[in-house]
Amino acid sequence: MNNPKWLNDAVIYNIYPQSFYDTNGDGIGDLKGICEKLDYIQEMGFTAIWLNPIYESPFKDAGYDVADFYKVAPRYGTNEDFRILCEEAKKRDIKVIMDLVAGHTSTECEWFKKSALPQKNEYSNRYIWTDSVWNTGDGRKFISGWSDRDGCYMTNFFYCQPALNYGYKQVTAPWQLPMDHPDCMAMRQELLNIMDYWCDLGANGFRVDMASSLVKEDPDGEGIREIWSDLKTRFRAKHPDGVLIAEWSFPKDAIAAGFDIDFMIHFGTKAYTTLFRYEKGTNQSEAWIGNSYFRAEGKGDIQEFLDIYLEHYNEVKGKGYIAIPTGNHDMQRVSMGRDMTDLKIAYTFLLTMPGVPFVYYGDEIGMQYIKGLPSKEGGFNRTGARTPMQWNQGKNKGFSTGDELYLPVDASADAPTVAEQEADPNSLLNYVKKLIEVRKATPDLCADGEFEVVSAGYPFVYRRGNVLVIVNPKDEAVKVPAANAKECLIGVNAGLCGETVTISGKGAAVIILG
C-alpha cells in the first residue's frame, strides 16, 4: 500500500466554510474563523480538516461553480489567509484538505468566457462544445444559444457548470476530442498545476468532486483510470504525503483509479442508505429513515449493508480506504429522526470501522437538519444541512455578531451547542471525543486493522483484531458472549460481567480482549 502513512489513524473533520465561524460580522464564515477554531478541532482529536470549496465563485452552487481556481473567494479571505491557516494547522498536527472541482467551472470563469467566443483561441477546446447551435449533443445535458459561438456546451451539473474537456474514450462525432488530443492533455496539466499551487501554500491533499465525471463515453472506466493514475503518479512525486479522496461512491473503482480514499455515501450504491436513510419500497427522499438499520424500531437489515460493503472492502483492502461519513453538505443530517443515544450508537459504528472516518461539522453535537428552508446558493433540499455551527447560547448561537446571516441558525429551544456539551460529561460531543481518543490509541481500530463479522443482526457484532465491537440500535436488551474480555473501552448502556456484555436496551460497547 502506497497511501500516506498518516491516514492510518486519521479522523477527518468536514467544514462547510460559510457556516462554520464568522469573524468579521458579515454573516458568512471565513478562513480566519476556521483558524480561530483550530484549538477546538485539535482538542476533539481530529487529525485533518476537509474544506468545501473556498475558490472565487458566483456561488450559484455553493462554490462548486468555480470562477478562479487560483484565488480564495473574498468572502472567505485571501490566499494569504489560507497560507496562515495551513501554517497554524500544521503547528497542531492537523492536515488541510481542499475540495477540488475537477470536472467543471462556472460560466463566469475566464476560461469559459474565452471558450464561448466565436473566434478560435487557446480555450476553445477547454470545454465540450458541439459543432452547431442546432446540434444538442449526445444525450447528455447541453445548453444552446449561450453565446455567439456556433455550438452547444455540455454541463456537468447545473446549467452554469460547463464540463471541462478531458476527452472522450470513444469518439463518435467530429466535435468530440480523444483523450490524447493536445487540448485535453493541456487541461489535465492545468488540473495538476492547480493542485501544485495550493499544496505549495500548505494544503495536504484534495477531495475531488464528481471524480468519475472527467472522461466521456468510457463504458469500462479505462479512460478515467488512466487519467487519475497519471495524475496521482505525478502529484505524489512532488507531494509524497498528499492525499487524494474521491467523491465516487464506488470504492473498488475509485481505488483502482489511484485514489487513497473513496466515500461510501448516498449514491453509487445503497449501502449508506440502508444504514441511515433507507426505507424499502419508497423513493429515496427525506423519508428514507423508516427501515434503516440505525433505528430504535429494529426494522433494518445490516446484511443489506454488508453485502455491498464487503464486496468493496475485500477488493480495496491493502490498496486504499473506504470512508463512511456521518454526513456531508449534500444530504440530510444523520440526526434526523434520532436522539442523542441513537447517535452515540451510530458513531460507535462509524468510528470503529476500517478505513478513514469523516465527521461533518456539527454532527458531533447532533445538529439538526432544518426543514423548509428556501434554497440558498443552489442548495435546494440540501440547504437544511448547511446551517451555521452552534457554538454557544450567545447571539446567533455564537456563529456571528452580524444581523444578517448567510443562513439562519437553528432557533429551536433545545438546539445543541458546543459550550453546553463541553460542560456535560455525558454529552454526545464528549462521547465522540472519547471515541476518537480510543480509536487513535488502539491500533486494531485504526484504518488498517483487520475486520471480521461475528454476528449480523440486532446486535451487530464484529472484531477489529483484538477488539470486539457491539452495536445494538434496537431498543431491546441483549447479552453478547465475549470470550477473554478484558475491559470495556467505551460504551452506551453497556456493562461487562466476566465474559458477557450486557446492553440494557439500545446501546453499544467496544471491548478489548485479553
URMORA-V165131 format. One record per backbone hydrogen bond with DSSP energy under -0.5 kcal/mol. CO is the residue of the C=O (numbers start at 0). NH is the residue of the N-H. If there is no record, write none. Layout:
CO_NH, CO_NH
//
This chain:
3_6, 4_7, 6_9, 7_446, 9_356, 10_46, 10_47, 11_13, 11_358, 12_14, 12_49, 13_15, 13_360, 14_16, 14_51, 15_18, 16_19, 16_20, 17_28, 18_388, 20_22, 20_29, 26_405, 29_33, 30_34, 31_35, 32_36, 33_36, 34_37, 36_40, 37_41, 38_42, 39_43, 40_44, 40_45, 41_44, 46_94, 47_12, 48_50, 48_96, 49_14, 50_98, 53_72, 55_66, 55_67, 60_63, 63_65, 64_57, 64_58, 65_105, 66_109, 67_55, 67_70, 70_55, 72_75, 72_76, 75_30, 77_81, 78_82, 79_83, 80_84, 81_85, 82_86, 83_87, 84_88, 85_89, 86_90, 87_91, 88_91, 88_93, 89_92, 94_48, 94_96, 95_203, 96_50, 97_206, 98_100, 99_101, 99_208, 102_163, 105_108, 108_112, 109_113, 110_114, 111_115, 113_116, 115_148, 120_123, 122_125, 125_164, 126_128, 127_153, 131_134, 133_135, 139_141, 140_154, 142_152, 148_150, 151_129, 152_142, 153_162, 157_156, 157_160, 159_106, 160_155, 160_156, 161_104, 162_127, 163_165, 166_215, 167_178, 168_170, 169_171, 172_175, 176_167, 177_180, 180_183, 180_184, 181_185, 182_186, 183_187, 184_188, 185_189, 186_190, 187_191, 188_192, 189_193, 190_194, 191_195, 192_196, 193_197, 194_198, 195_199, 196_200, 197_202, 198_201, 203_242, 204_97, 205_207, 205_244, 206_99, 206_208, 207_210, 207_246, 208_101, 209_212, 210_213, 213_165, 215_168, 215_169, 216_169, 217_220, 220_224, 221_225, 222_226, 223_227, 224_228, 225_229, 226_230, 227_231, 228_232, 229_233, 230_234, 231_235, 232_236, 233_237, 234_237, 234_238, 238_241, 242_205, 243_259, 243_260, 244_207, 245_247, 245_262, 246_210, 246_211, 249_252, 249_253, 250_254, 251_255, 252_256, 253_258, 254_257, 259_320, 260_245, 261_322, 262_264, 264_271, 266_268, 269_273, 270_274, 271_274, 271_275, 272_276, 272_277, 273_292, 274_293, 277_290, 278_281, 282_284, 284_287, 286_289, 287_290, 288_291, 292_294, 294_297, 295_474, 300_303, 300_304, 301_305, 302_306, 303_307, 304_307, 304_308, 305_309, 306_310, 307_311, 308_312, 309_313, 310_314, 311_315, 312_316, 315_318, 315_319, 320_261, 321_355, 322_263, 322_324, 327_330, 332_335, 334_337, 338_342, 339_343, 340_344, 341_345, 342_346, 343_347, 344_348, 345_349, 346_350, 348_351, 348_352, 354_356, 356_11, 357_325, 357_359, 358_13, 359_362, 361_364, 361_366, 362_365, 368_370, 369_372, 375_378, 376_61, 378_381, 379_382, 381_384, 382_385, 383_369, 388_390, 389_417, 390_418, 393_396, 394_397, 395_398, 396_390, 396_391, 398_21, 411_414, 416_420, 417_421, 418_422, 420_423, 422_424, 423_426, 426_430, 427_431, 428_432, 429_433, 430_434, 431_435, 432_436, 433_437, 434_438, 435_439, 436_440, 437_441, 438_441, 440_442, 441_444, 442_445, 445_448, 446_354, 451_462, 454_456, 454_460, 456_458, 458_460, 459_470, 460_453, 460_454, 461_468, 462_451, 463_465, 463_466, 465_512, 466_463, 466_468, 467_510, 468_461, 469_508, 470_458, 470_459, 471_506, 473_475, 477_502, 479_500, 481_484, 483_513, 486_488, 486_511, 489_509, 491_507, 492_503, 494_496, 494_501, 496_499, 498_481, 499_496, 499_501, 500_479, 500_502, 501_494, 501_503, 502_477, 502_504, 506_471, 507_491, 508_469, 508_510, 509_488, 509_489, 510_467, 511_485, 511_486
//
